[in-house]
Amino acid sequence: MRKLYLLIIAGLFSFSSAVDAQNIKNKGLESITKQALESITKQGVEARLSFLASDALEGREAGKRGGLVAAEYIQSELKGLGIKSFYRTYFQPFEAYSPIREKEVDFQVHPDSIAKYKAEKSYRRLALRNVTGYIEGHKKDEYIVIGAHYDHVGVDELLVGDQIYNGADDNASSVAALLQVAEAFATSAEKPLYSIIFAFWDGEEVNYLGSDYFVANFASLSSIKTYINLDMISREGFVPTIYPDFALPEAINDENNASGKQFHFLSSHELTKYNELLSKDIEKNKLNIEPKFSLFQHKSTGSDYLHFSLHGIPILWFFTGLHPDYHTPIDEVERIDLDKLTDITKATYLILWHLANDK
């Protein structure tokens, strides 16, 4: 009996020690998360956004000078943060082909399409490049991918007046946010459970080319646990009557669905538990934003999540909605809600932290 009593006491002590150790670990992780969150500042977001959406980058058109400069800038930022390249270099170069312009066929990156176009006497070619960074996790060969396209639609020399499509909301806002999120993870000494790939896509405005190429050439798609998409996260409102062909889930095709502090958070059915986590994080950290939750529709078009979705990879998507300045020269930094963008960036970091550490 005495022996049994001692065993019970020992077991209780062991359990109590394990709980204490876990509590200490949780407090330590909470401290790390708080420190990382504090690295995301309005000034940091604004500085990156202002450069990417400046006239000097000429609308960041895919394959043009402005797009090349944007890619170099993103690479230099990742290097400065001490984030390693995922591939041999930070760039993932690729080419896209289409027939002559009069045929108005989208550019393609698949080998069969490229071979067909090359067989013709005349064809068009774009030289593009994704930019990728990488933080290794404890499970180094299992990944969370978070991405934003950095290209926009360039310059229209036939326009009278402002000819530059700066693309501040679309999508310099998301690139600035993703660089801030990368910086937040870089400040942490704690390794995530899963490896994180920070992906900056080229050619989204052409035909989602960068994400298409990445997915088509990824060694093991089953090792990608989730893809988080950032696209247009710094304005408010959605105007479906102006853009009837923009394919979005029905649940957010409503101009009354986004205003002021609100943003859309879409998730695949496997990831709906993160809705509650996001709400709790926003309240806990006093972020002045309100998520509107929708179920992500598999195979829906509209952004770089498409090719991940087609391969059955669960999706999360941050999005504040379309607006009348979409794909016009008026989409400039002065119209961005910097406070909202900063808080959505913090929310993105927190969701990515949960995903990258969720056993």
C-alpha positions as CSV (number, residue, x, y, z in Angstrom):
1,M,0.0,0.0,0.0
2,R,2.8,2.4,1.0
3,K,4.5,1.6,-2.3
4,L,1.3,2.4,-4.3
5,Y,1.0,5.6,-2.3
6,L,4.6,6.6,-3.2
7,L,3.9,5.8,-6.9
8,I,0.8,8.0,-6.9
9,I,2.8,10.9,-5.3
10,A,5.6,10.4,-7.8
11,G,3.1,10.4,-10.7
12,L,1.4,13.5,-9.4
13,F,4.7,15.3,-9.0
14,S,5.8,14.3,-12.5
15,F,2.5,15.5,-14.0
16,S,2.7,18.8,-12.0
17,S,6.3,19.3,-13.3
18,A,5.2,18.7,-16.9
19,V,2.3,21.2,-16.5
20,D,4.7,23.8,-15.0
21,A,7.2,23.2,-17.8
22,Q,4.5,23.6,-20.4
23,N,3.2,26.8,-18.7
24,I,6.8,28.2,-18.6
25,K,7.1,27.3,-22.3
26,N,3.8,28.9,-23.2
27,K,4.7,32.1,-21.3
28,G,8.0,32.1,-23.2
29,L,6.4,31.7,-26.5
30,E,3.9,34.4,-25.6
31,S,6.8,36.7,-24.9
32,I,8.4,35.9,-28.2
33,T,5.2,36.5,-30.0
34,K,4.7,39.8,-28.3
35,Q,8.2,40.9,-29.2
36,A,7.7,39.8,-32.8
37,L,4.3,41.6,-33.0
38,E,5.9,44.8,-31.8
39,S,8.3,44.7,-34.7
40,I,5.4,45.3,-37.1
41,T,4.9,49.1,-37.2
42,K,3.0,51.6,-39.2
43,Q,6.2,53.3,-40.2
44,G,7.7,50.0,-41.4
45,V,4.7,49.2,-43.5
46,E,4.5,52.7,-44.9
47,A,8.2,52.8,-45.9
48,R,8.0,49.5,-47.9
49,L,4.7,50.4,-49.4
50,S,5.8,53.9,-50.5
51,F,8.8,52.5,-52.4
52,L,7.0,49.7,-54.1
53,A,4.1,52.0,-55.2
54,S,6.3,54.9,-56.2
55,D,6.4,56.3,-59.7
56,A,10.0,55.2,-60.0
57,L,8.9,51.6,-60.3
58,E,6.6,52.4,-63.2
59,G,3.7,50.2,-62.1
60,R,5.9,47.1,-61.6
61,E,4.8,45.4,-64.9
62,A,5.8,41.8,-65.2
63,G,9.0,41.5,-67.2
64,K,9.6,45.2,-67.4
65,R,12.1,47.4,-65.7
66,G,9.9,48.4,-62.8
67,G,9.1,44.7,-62.1
68,L,12.8,43.8,-62.1
69,V,13.6,46.6,-59.7
70,A,10.8,45.4,-57.3
71,A,12.2,41.9,-57.4
72,E,15.7,43.2,-56.5
73,Y,14.3,45.3,-53.7
74,I,12.4,42.3,-52.2
75,Q,15.6,40.2,-52.4
76,S,17.6,42.9,-50.6
77,E,15.0,43.1,-47.9
78,L,15.0,39.3,-47.3
79,K,18.8,39.3,-47.2
80,G,18.9,42.2,-44.8
81,L,16.5,40.3,-42.5
82,G,18.7,37.3,-42.5
83,I,16.1,35.1,-44.1
84,K,17.6,32.4,-46.3
85,S,16.7,31.8,-49.9
86,F,14.5,28.8,-50.5
87,Y,16.2,27.9,-53.8
88,R,19.9,28.2,-54.7
89,T,19.2,32.0,-54.9
90,Y,16.3,34.2,-53.9
91,F,15.1,34.2,-57.5
92,Q,13.1,31.5,-59.1
93,P,13.4,32.5,-62.8
94,F,11.0,31.2,-65.4
95,E,9.6,32.0,-68.9
96,A,6.1,32.4,-70.1
97,Y,4.9,32.1,-73.8
98,S,1.9,33.1,-75.8
99,P,1.1,33.5,-79.6
100,I,1.3,36.8,-81.4
101,R,-0.5,39.6,-79.7
102,E,-3.5,39.7,-82.1
103,K,-4.6,36.3,-81.0
104,E,-5.0,37.6,-77.4
105,V,-4.3,34.2,-75.7
106,D,-3.0,34.2,-72.1
107,F,0.7,33.6,-71.4
108,Q,1.4,30.0,-70.3
109,V,4.2,28.4,-68.3
110,H,3.5,24.7,-68.9
111,P,6.0,22.8,-71.1
112,D,3.4,21.5,-73.6
113,S,2.0,25.0,-74.2
114,I,5.5,26.4,-74.5
115,A,6.5,23.7,-77.1
116,K,3.4,24.5,-79.1
117,Y,4.1,28.2,-79.2
118,K,7.8,27.7,-80.1
119,A,6.7,25.6,-83.0
120,E,5.0,28.6,-84.5
121,K,6.9,31.2,-86.6
122,S,6.1,34.0,-84.2
123,Y,5.5,33.9,-80.5
124,R,5.7,36.1,-77.5
125,R,8.0,35.5,-74.5
126,L,8.2,36.9,-71.0
127,A,11.2,36.5,-68.7
128,L,9.9,36.5,-65.1
129,R,11.0,35.6,-61.6
130,N,9.4,34.8,-58.3
131,V,11.3,35.8,-55.1
132,T,11.3,33.4,-52.2
133,G,12.6,33.3,-48.7
134,Y,12.6,30.5,-46.1
135,I,12.7,29.9,-42.4
136,E,13.5,26.3,-41.5
137,G,11.2,24.6,-39.0
138,H,11.7,21.6,-36.7
139,K,9.9,19.6,-39.4
140,K,12.1,21.1,-42.1
141,D,10.5,19.3,-45.0
142,E,6.9,20.3,-44.2
143,Y,5.8,23.8,-45.2
144,I,3.4,26.6,-44.8
145,V,3.6,28.9,-47.8
146,I,2.5,32.5,-47.6
147,G,2.5,34.6,-50.8
148,A,1.6,37.9,-52.4
149,H,2.2,39.0,-56.0
150,Y,4.4,42.0,-56.5
151,D,3.7,42.8,-60.2
152,H,1.1,45.2,-61.4
153,V,0.0,46.5,-64.8
154,G,2.7,49.1,-65.6
155,V,2.3,52.2,-67.7
156,D,-0.3,53.3,-70.3
157,E,1.5,55.7,-72.6
158,L,-1.8,56.6,-74.4
159,L,-3.4,57.9,-71.2
160,V,-3.7,61.7,-70.9
161,G,-2.5,62.8,-67.4
162,D,-1.2,60.2,-64.9
163,Q,0.0,57.2,-67.0
164,I,1.4,55.1,-64.1
165,Y,-0.7,52.3,-62.5
166,N,1.1,52.4,-59.1
167,G,-0.9,49.5,-57.6
168,A,-0.6,50.6,-54.0
169,D,-3.4,48.4,-52.8
170,D,-3.0,46.0,-55.6
171,N,-0.6,44.6,-54.5
172,A,2.2,46.7,-52.9
173,S,0.1,46.6,-49.7
174,S,0.4,42.9,-49.4
175,V,4.1,42.8,-50.3
176,A,4.9,45.4,-47.7
177,A,2.8,43.4,-45.2
178,L,4.6,40.1,-46.1
179,L,8.0,41.7,-45.6
180,Q,6.9,42.9,-42.2
181,V,5.6,39.4,-41.3
182,A,8.9,38.0,-42.4
183,E,10.8,40.5,-40.2
184,A,8.6,39.5,-37.3
185,F,9.6,35.9,-37.6
186,A,13.2,36.8,-38.2
187,T,13.2,38.6,-34.8
188,S,12.3,35.4,-33.0
189,A,14.9,33.0,-31.7
190,E,12.2,30.3,-31.5
191,K,12.1,27.9,-34.5
192,P,8.6,27.2,-35.8
193,L,7.3,23.6,-36.0
194,Y,6.9,23.8,-39.8
195,S,9.1,25.5,-42.3
196,I,7.8,28.8,-43.7
197,I,8.2,29.9,-47.3
198,F,7.7,33.6,-48.0
199,A,6.8,33.8,-51.7
200,F,6.5,36.9,-53.8
201,W,4.9,36.1,-57.1
202,D,5.6,37.6,-60.5
203,G,3.1,37.6,-63.4
204,E,-0.1,37.4,-61.4
205,E,-1.7,40.2,-63.4
206,V,-0.9,38.3,-66.6
207,N,-2.3,34.8,-65.8
208,Y,-1.3,33.9,-62.2
209,L,2.0,32.8,-63.8
210,G,4.4,32.9,-60.8
211,S,2.3,30.8,-58.5
212,D,1.4,28.5,-61.4
213,Y,5.1,27.9,-62.1
214,F,6.0,27.4,-58.4
215,V,3.3,24.8,-57.8
216,A,4.0,23.0,-61.1
217,N,7.7,22.7,-60.2
218,F,7.5,22.0,-56.4
219,A,9.2,18.8,-55.5
220,S,6.4,17.4,-53.2
221,L,3.1,19.3,-53.0
222,S,1.9,17.0,-50.2
223,S,4.5,18.6,-48.0
224,I,2.7,22.0,-48.3
225,K,0.2,22.0,-45.4
226,T,-1.5,25.4,-46.1
227,Y,-1.2,28.3,-48.5
228,I,-2.0,31.8,-47.2
229,N,-2.8,34.4,-49.8
230,L,-2.5,38.2,-49.4
231,D,-4.0,40.3,-52.2
232,M,-5.3,43.9,-51.7
233,I,-5.4,44.3,-47.9
234,S,-5.4,48.1,-47.3
235,R,-8.6,49.7,-48.5
236,E,-12.3,49.1,-48.0
237,G,-15.4,48.1,-50.0
238,F,-16.3,46.0,-53.0
239,V,-18.0,47.2,-56.1
240,P,-19.3,44.2,-58.0
241,T,-21.3,46.3,-60.6
242,I,-18.1,47.8,-61.9
243,Y,-16.3,44.4,-62.2
244,P,-18.9,41.8,-63.1
245,D,-16.3,39.3,-64.5
246,F,-14.1,39.3,-61.4
247,A,-14.6,35.8,-60.1
248,L,-15.0,35.8,-56.3
249,P,-16.9,33.7,-53.9
250,E,-20.6,34.6,-53.8
251,A,-20.4,35.2,-50.0
252,I,-18.3,38.3,-50.5
253,N,-19.9,39.6,-53.7
254,D,-21.7,42.4,-51.8
255,E,-20.8,46.0,-51.6
256,N,-22.2,46.2,-48.1
257,N,-19.9,43.4,-46.9
258,A,-16.8,45.4,-46.3
259,S,-16.4,48.9,-44.9
260,G,-14.3,50.8,-42.4
261,K,-12.5,48.3,-40.2
262,Q,-13.8,45.2,-41.9
263,F,-11.8,42.7,-44.0
264,H,-12.6,39.3,-45.6
265,F,-11.0,36.2,-44.2
266,L,-11.7,33.2,-46.3
267,S,-10.8,29.7,-45.3
268,S,-11.0,26.2,-46.8
269,H,-13.4,24.0,-44.7
270,E,-10.3,22.2,-43.1
271,L,-9.2,25.5,-41.6
272,T,-12.4,27.1,-40.3
273,K,-11.1,26.6,-36.7
274,Y,-8.7,29.5,-37.4
275,N,-11.7,31.9,-37.6
276,E,-12.1,31.7,-33.8
277,L,-8.4,32.0,-33.2
278,L,-8.2,35.1,-35.4
279,S,-11.1,36.7,-33.5
280,K,-9.5,36.0,-30.2
281,D,-6.1,37.3,-31.4
282,I,-7.7,40.5,-32.7
283,E,-9.4,41.1,-29.4
284,K,-6.4,40.2,-27.2
285,N,-4.1,42.5,-29.1
286,K,-6.6,45.3,-29.5
287,L,-6.4,45.4,-33.3
288,N,-8.9,47.8,-34.8
289,I,-10.2,45.5,-37.5
290,E,-13.2,43.2,-37.9
291,P,-13.0,40.0,-39.9
292,K,-15.9,38.8,-42.0
293,F,-15.6,35.1,-42.4
294,S,-16.4,33.2,-45.6
295,L,-15.9,29.7,-46.8
296,F,-13.3,29.5,-49.6
297,Q,-14.7,28.1,-52.8
298,H,-12.5,25.5,-54.3
299,K,-11.2,26.3,-57.8
300,S,-12.4,29.9,-57.6
301,T,-10.3,32.3,-59.7
302,G,-9.2,35.8,-58.8
303,S,-5.7,35.5,-57.3
304,D,-2.7,33.2,-56.7
305,Y,-4.5,30.8,-54.5
306,L,-6.0,29.1,-57.6
307,H,-3.1,26.7,-58.4
308,F,-2.7,25.6,-54.8
309,S,-6.4,25.0,-54.5
310,L,-6.5,23.0,-57.7
311,H,-4.0,20.6,-56.0
312,G,-6.1,20.2,-52.9
313,I,-3.9,22.4,-50.6
314,P,-6.0,24.2,-47.9
315,I,-6.3,28.0,-48.4
316,L,-6.5,31.1,-46.2
317,W,-7.0,34.4,-47.8
318,F,-6.8,38.0,-46.4
319,F,-8.7,40.5,-48.6
320,T,-10.3,43.9,-48.1
321,G,-12.3,44.1,-51.3
322,L,-12.3,45.8,-54.7
323,H,-12.9,49.5,-55.1
324,P,-13.3,52.0,-58.0
325,D,-9.6,52.7,-58.0
326,Y,-8.8,49.0,-58.9
327,H,-6.6,48.9,-62.0
328,T,-6.5,52.6,-62.4
329,P,-3.7,55.2,-62.0
330,I,-5.5,56.4,-58.8
331,D,-4.5,53.4,-56.7
332,E,-1.8,55.3,-54.9
333,V,-0.3,55.4,-51.5
334,E,-2.3,58.5,-50.4
335,R,-5.5,56.4,-50.6
336,I,-4.2,53.6,-48.4
337,D,-5.6,53.1,-44.8
338,L,-2.2,52.6,-43.1
339,D,-3.7,51.9,-39.7
340,K,-5.9,49.2,-41.2
341,L,-3.0,47.7,-43.2
342,T,-0.8,47.6,-40.1
343,D,-3.4,45.8,-38.1
344,I,-4.1,43.3,-40.8
345,T,-0.4,42.7,-41.1
346,K,-0.3,41.9,-37.4
347,A,-3.3,39.6,-37.7
348,T,-1.5,37.8,-40.6
349,Y,1.6,37.3,-38.5
350,L,-0.5,35.8,-35.7
351,I,-2.4,33.4,-38.0
352,L,0.8,32.3,-39.6
353,W,2.4,31.7,-36.2
354,H,-0.6,29.5,-35.2
355,L,-0.3,27.5,-38.5
356,A,3.4,27.1,-38.3
357,N,3.2,25.8,-34.8
358,D,0.0,23.8,-34.9
359,K,0.7,20.1,-34.2
